[in-house]
């Protein structure tokens, strides 16, 4: 099943720019840790069957865990259920049961107070039966302080998702985009769809700044990221004008600053896209980055284990 289509070459051949990654990267291989969880049952990680992704359909979310708190878990679970509902999957587990799987996973892998977990609703065959719930820790990369300060390098790739509002594991898409990213020594790839419009990153959402205006592609054209959601809310709270509209790749020359948002990086400045260079220190970017960091800190503090003020999940 194809979830991504490649289109004819629209962009000029960029000059190669290089970057060095200095952030926090976990060891390779998945699942990480000693155990994974399937349908509220704990199993040894060595028994996990990677072949499930070649059978049926797997809807998924990646959730960042900070000090044993799964950040914005409710938002991720809601989107996971929405993805499966969009394909008319029967017997979707309730949010409470999915949350129980996540809590159990964190509890049995005591060495992972921080990291990323993948939560999967996997349907066998043509999705005519109740999906299985899988939760497990996966490798991650968290940018270093210097990358937040100096920004990262992005490339543009001529590709688009066919069903942007369903987050489905597509190994072919992941591998093909990953090859391009490694070849260009970049951190991320921006997808450029038909007629040359930028939609999103392969694992992130895209924002650009021009003067005192923040712009981002419209929700109908992208996977509505959780971090993206909070950035839009923060723009409104901070009195920052933000427009959701189509962005043509030719507009990249006119932006003074750009950034991406995502589960692992949070809010991450961009220093270059192909051969274009941007300022990573724009005041609006700093405001949004600092404000988002406070949102994460407050959420983590509220839901940390042992905090009796937090509501039951």
C-alpha positions as CSV (number, residue, x, y, z in Angstrom):
1,X,0.0,0.0,0.0
2,X,1.4,3.4,-1.0
3,X,1.0,6.4,1.2
4,X,3.5,8.6,-0.5
5,X,3.9,9.6,-4.2
6,X,7.0,11.1,-5.8
7,X,6.4,13.8,-8.4
8,X,8.5,15.1,-11.3
9,X,11.5,17.3,-10.5
10,X,10.4,20.8,-9.8
11,X,13.3,22.3,-7.8
12,X,16.7,23.5,-9.1
13,X,19.6,21.3,-8.1
14,X,20.8,22.7,-4.7
15,X,24.4,23.3,-3.7
16,X,25.4,20.8,-1.0
17,X,25.7,22.1,2.5
18,X,27.0,20.0,5.4
19,X,26.1,19.7,9.1
20,X,27.4,17.8,12.1
21,X,25.1,16.2,14.6
22,X,26.1,16.7,18.2
23,X,22.9,16.0,20.1
24,X,21.7,13.1,22.3
25,X,21.2,9.9,20.2
26,X,20.1,6.6,21.7
27,X,21.6,3.2,20.8
28,X,20.2,1.7,17.6
29,X,17.7,-1.1,17.3
30,X,14.1,-1.4,18.4
31,X,12.5,-2.0,20.7
32,X,14.9,-0.5,23.2
33,X,14.8,-1.6,26.8
34,X,14.0,-5.0,28.2
35,X,10.3,-5.2,27.5
36,X,7.5,-4.1,25.1
37,X,3.8,-4.2,25.8
38,X,1.1,-5.7,23.6
39,X,-2.6,-5.4,24.6
40,X,-1.6,-4.7,28.3
41,X,0.7,-7.8,28.4
42,X,4.4,-7.4,29.0
43,X,6.8,-9.4,26.8
44,X,10.6,-9.4,26.3
45,X,11.8,-7.0,23.7
46,X,13.7,-9.8,21.9
47,X,10.4,-11.4,21.1
48,X,9.0,-8.4,19.2
49,X,8.0,-9.2,15.6
50,X,9.1,-6.5,13.2
51,X,7.3,-8.3,10.5
52,X,4.0,-6.9,11.6
53,X,4.7,-3.8,9.6
54,X,4.7,-5.9,6.4
55,X,1.2,-7.2,7.3
56,X,-1.9,-5.1,7.4
57,X,-1.8,-1.5,8.5
58,X,-0.1,0.1,11.5
59,X,-1.4,3.4,12.8
60,X,1.1,5.0,15.2
61,X,2.3,7.8,17.4
62,X,5.7,8.7,18.8
63,X,5.5,10.2,22.3
64,X,8.5,11.8,24.1
65,X,9.0,10.7,27.7
66,X,10.6,13.1,30.1
67,X,11.3,12.0,33.7
68,X,8.8,9.2,33.2
69,X,6.1,11.5,32.0
70,X,4.7,10.8,28.5
71,X,4.4,14.4,27.2
72,X,1.0,15.4,25.7
73,X,-0.1,11.8,25.8
74,X,-3.7,12.7,25.6
75,X,-3.2,14.7,22.4
76,X,-1.2,11.8,20.8
77,X,-3.8,9.2,21.7
78,X,-6.6,11.3,20.4
79,X,-4.8,11.7,17.1
80,X,-4.0,7.9,17.0
81,X,-7.7,7.1,17.4
82,X,-8.6,9.7,14.8
83,X,-6.2,8.1,12.3
84,X,-7.7,4.7,12.8
85,X,-11.2,6.1,12.7
86,X,-10.4,7.7,9.3
87,X,-9.9,4.2,7.9
88,X,-13.1,2.9,9.5
89,X,-11.2,0.4,11.7
90,X,-13.6,-1.6,13.9
91,X,-13.3,-2.0,17.6
92,X,-10.8,0.8,18.2
93,X,-9.6,0.5,21.9
94,X,-10.6,3.4,24.2
95,X,-8.1,6.1,25.1
96,X,-7.9,4.8,28.7
97,X,-6.7,1.4,27.6
98,X,-4.1,2.9,25.3
99,X,-2.9,5.1,28.2
100,X,-2.7,2.0,30.4
101,X,-0.4,0.4,27.9
102,X,1.9,3.4,27.9
103,X,2.0,3.6,31.7
104,X,2.8,-0.1,31.9
105,X,5.6,0.2,29.4
106,X,7.2,3.1,31.3
107,X,6.9,1.2,34.5
108,X,8.5,-2.0,33.4
109,X,11.4,-0.3,31.7
110,X,12.8,1.5,34.7
111,X,16.1,2.5,33.1
112,X,14.2,4.7,30.6
113,X,13.1,7.8,32.4
114,X,13.6,9.8,29.2
115,X,13.2,8.7,25.6
116,X,10.7,8.1,22.8
117,X,8.0,5.5,22.7
118,X,6.1,4.3,19.7
119,X,2.4,3.4,20.3
120,X,0.8,1.4,17.5
121,X,-2.7,0.3,16.6
122,X,-2.0,-2.7,14.3
123,X,-4.6,-4.2,12.0
124,X,-4.1,-7.5,10.4
125,X,-5.1,-8.0,6.8
126,X,-7.8,-5.6,5.7
127,X,-8.6,-4.2,9.2
128,X,-11.8,-6.2,9.7
129,X,-11.0,-7.1,13.3
130,X,-10.1,-5.2,16.5
131,X,-6.5,-3.8,16.3
132,X,-3.7,-4.8,18.6
133,X,-2.0,-2.2,20.8
134,X,1.8,-2.2,20.8
135,X,4.0,0.2,22.9
136,X,7.7,0.1,23.0
137,X,10.8,2.4,23.3
138,X,12.5,3.4,20.1
139,X,15.8,5.0,19.2
140,X,15.8,8.8,19.2
141,X,17.9,11.9,18.5
142,X,17.5,15.0,20.6
143,X,19.3,18.0,19.2
144,X,22.2,19.6,21.1
145,X,22.1,23.1,22.6
146,X,24.4,24.3,19.8
147,X,21.9,23.0,17.2
148,X,19.1,25.0,18.8
149,X,21.2,28.1,18.9
150,X,22.8,27.8,15.4
151,X,20.0,26.0,13.6
152,X,20.0,22.9,11.4
153,X,20.3,22.1,7.7
154,X,17.2,21.0,5.7
155,X,16.8,19.7,2.1
156,X,13.7,19.8,-0.1
157,X,12.4,16.6,-1.6
158,X,9.7,16.2,-4.3
159,X,7.2,14.0,-2.5
160,X,3.8,14.2,-0.8
161,X,1.7,12.0,1.5
162,X,-1.5,10.7,-0.1
163,X,-3.4,10.7,3.2
164,X,-1.9,13.4,5.4
165,X,-4.3,13.0,8.3
166,X,-3.6,9.3,8.9
167,X,-0.3,8.6,10.6
168,X,0.6,5.2,9.2
169,X,3.9,3.3,9.3
170,X,5.2,3.3,5.7
171,X,8.7,1.6,5.7
172,X,9.3,2.4,2.0
173,X,8.7,6.1,2.5
174,X,10.8,6.3,5.6
175,X,13.7,4.5,4.0
176,X,13.7,6.5,0.8
177,X,13.5,9.8,2.5
178,X,16.1,8.7,5.0
179,X,18.6,7.9,2.2
180,X,18.2,11.4,0.7
181,X,18.7,13.0,4.2
182,X,21.9,11.0,4.8
183,X,23.2,11.7,1.3
184,X,22.8,15.4,1.8
185,X,24.1,15.3,5.4
186,X,20.9,17.1,6.5
187,X,18.8,16.8,9.6
188,X,15.4,16.7,7.9
189,X,13.6,16.9,4.5
190,X,10.8,19.3,3.5
191,X,8.3,17.6,1.3
192,X,7.4,19.6,-1.8
193,X,4.1,18.5,-3.4
194,X,2.4,19.2,-6.7
195,X,2.9,22.6,-8.2
196,X,5.8,23.3,-5.9
197,X,4.1,23.8,-2.6
198,X,5.8,22.9,0.7
199,X,3.6,20.8,2.9
200,X,5.7,19.5,5.9
201,X,8.8,17.8,7.0
202,X,9.1,14.0,6.8
203,X,8.9,13.9,10.6
204,X,8.1,17.5,11.4
205,X,6.0,20.6,10.7
206,X,7.4,23.7,9.0
207,X,7.1,27.3,10.0
208,X,8.7,30.4,8.4
209,X,9.0,34.0,9.5
210,X,9.0,37.2,7.5
211,X,9.3,40.5,9.4
212,X,6.7,40.1,12.2
213,X,4.6,37.4,10.5
214,X,4.7,33.7,11.1
215,X,3.4,31.4,8.3
216,X,2.9,27.7,8.1
217,X,1.1,25.4,5.6
218,X,-2.6,24.9,6.2
219,X,-3.8,22.0,8.4
220,X,-5.7,20.4,5.5
221,X,-2.3,19.8,3.7
222,X,-0.3,18.4,6.6
223,X,-0.3,16.0,9.5
224,X,-1.5,18.3,12.3
225,X,1.5,17.9,14.7
226,X,1.0,18.1,18.4
227,X,3.9,20.6,18.8
228,X,2.5,22.5,15.9
229,X,-0.9,22.8,17.8
230,X,0.8,24.3,20.8
231,X,2.9,26.7,18.7
232,X,-0.3,28.0,17.1
233,X,-1.9,28.5,20.5
234,X,1.2,30.3,21.7
235,X,1.2,32.6,18.8
236,X,-2.3,33.6,19.7
237,X,-1.4,34.0,23.4
238,X,1.7,36.0,22.7
239,X,0.0,38.3,20.2
240,X,2.1,37.0,17.2
241,X,0.3,37.0,13.9
242,X,0.4,33.6,12.3
243,X,-1.1,32.7,8.9
244,X,-1.9,29.2,7.8
245,X,-1.6,29.2,4.0
246,X,0.1,27.5,1.1
247,X,3.9,28.2,0.9
248,X,5.5,27.9,-2.6
249,X,9.1,26.8,-2.6
250,X,10.1,30.0,-4.4
251,X,9.0,31.9,-1.3
252,X,11.9,30.4,0.6
253,X,14.1,33.1,-0.7
254,X,12.0,35.8,1.0
255,X,11.9,34.4,4.6
256,X,14.3,35.8,7.2
257,X,13.9,32.8,9.6
258,X,12.5,29.3,9.6
259,X,12.0,26.5,12.1
260,X,10.5,23.1,12.4
261,X,8.4,21.5,15.2
262,X,8.2,17.9,16.3
263,X,8.0,15.4,19.1
264,X,11.8,15.0,19.5
265,X,13.1,18.5,18.6
266,X,10.3,20.6,20.0
267,X,11.0,24.0,18.4
268,X,14.2,23.9,16.3
269,X,15.7,26.7,14.3
270,X,16.8,26.2,10.7
271,X,20.0,27.7,9.5
272,X,19.8,26.6,5.8
273,X,17.4,24.9,3.3
274,X,19.3,23.6,0.3
275,X,21.5,26.5,-0.5
276,X,19.5,29.2,1.3
277,X,20.7,30.6,4.6
278,X,18.5,31.9,7.5
279,X,18.9,33.6,10.8
280,X,18.4,31.2,13.8
281,X,18.1,34.1,16.2
282,X,14.9,35.9,15.1
283,X,13.1,37.4,18.2
284,X,9.8,35.7,17.4
285,X,11.5,32.3,17.1
286,X,13.1,32.9,20.6
287,X,9.8,33.9,22.1
288,X,8.0,30.8,20.7
289,X,10.9,28.5,21.7
290,X,11.0,29.8,25.2
291,X,7.2,29.7,25.6
292,X,7.0,26.1,24.4
293,X,9.8,25.1,26.8
294,X,7.7,26.5,29.6
295,X,4.6,24.5,28.4
296,X,6.6,21.3,28.4
297,X,8.1,22.1,31.8
298,X,4.7,22.8,33.3
299,X,3.1,19.7,31.8
300,X,6.0,17.5,33.0
301,X,5.9,19.0,36.5
302,X,2.1,18.5,36.8
303,X,2.1,14.9,35.7
304,X,5.3,13.8,37.3
305,X,4.9,10.6,39.3
306,X,4.0,11.4,42.9
307,X,2.4,14.7,42.2
308,X,-0.9,14.4,44.0
309,X,-2.2,17.6,42.3
310,X,-2.4,15.9,38.9
311,X,-5.6,14.5,37.7
312,X,-6.1,10.8,37.1
313,X,-5.6,9.7,33.5
